[in-house]
Amino acid sequence: MRIAQRALVTGAAGFIGSTLVDRLLADGHEVVGYDNFSTGQRRFLKGASADPRFTLVEADLLDTAQLADVMEDADIVFHLAANADVRFGTEHPFRDLEQNTIVTYNVLEAMRAKGVRRIAFSSTGSVYGEAKVFPTPEDAPFPIQTSLYGASKVAGESLISAYCEGFGFQGFIFRFVSILGERYTHGHVFDFYKKLLADPTRLPVLGDGRQRKSYLYVQDCIDAIFTAVENAPDRVNVFNLGQDHYCEVNDSIGWISAKLGVSPELDYSGGNRGWIGDSPFIFLDCTRMRGLGWTPKLSIKDGIERTLAYLIDNKWVLEARA
């Protein structure tokens, strides 16, 4: 793959970020990882840290001077750092603005100052709010935003688009469904597994269990990012990333319970959604991404089961998140 000679990865110690770092190094690139370790895990960078082509910068993206320094000589920025706790947005509304929008502006300004012109950005399928069209294409009308997380990501996308138009950047914006796989540290598989460890006879479920979601395996996600960055030609390239199918939360509960050998009583709460801002149906049209030749290798069921296997073998992740 011919992405870059030198890549800067923000959120490098996170679930997706550290996986991306490893893949970039495996492809022979020089990588600078940037993380403040608010949620990132040092263990995820153990392999990368042994590679002389990897440099770790422990700093916050609000530190604009440090950010400008590490931007020197970068060919591309993979901006993955974000506050991803969608569920708790209403408890700390400034966090989404600061960690998802303001830091994106900081990254763009540091790029402009240092002459870096390519950025790949992790956005979210949540930008569609409660969509009216399924599967939802990239050019679907944006509804009223239903989560602070989604709103902050829309703002980040808009800033990137404006910098592409105003300063000649090239942007790659990826609207993810929920990502699963090794190094997974938050989300429904994590929550259900932790609850079933504490009490295998009963499982509290936010929502009615009939919420329909699509999930994507992390290595398939990285494959898509690489494919787009190498082949997408436009100034602003927006891609949905997900599967061509979805499952109900109840389906996922059944797969997880079967793997654990338990049959818990399900205790539903919250109506047809789990929390404020939760969309009961997320299903993205990925035709545009598939048009570049990308196809996910793992099904949703396989991705969920592989994620669970990782958590079973790495219980330290549960303790670290606690």
Secondary structure, DSSP 8 states (H G I E B T S, - for coil): --S-SEEEEETTTSHHHHHHHHHHHHTT-EEEEEE--SS--GGGGHHHHTSTTEEEEE--TT-HHHHHHHTTT-SEEEE------GGGGGGSHHHHIIIIIIHHHHHHHHHHHHT--EEEEEEEGGGG-S-SSSSB-TTS-------HHHHHHHHHHHHHHHHHHHH--EEEEEEE-EEESTT--SSHHHHHHHHHHH-TTEEEEEB-S--EE-EEEHHHHHHHHHHHHHH--SSEEEEEE--S--EEHHHHHHHHHHHHT---EEEEESTTSSSTT--SB--B--HHHHTTT---SS-HHHHHHHHHHHHHH-THHHHHH-
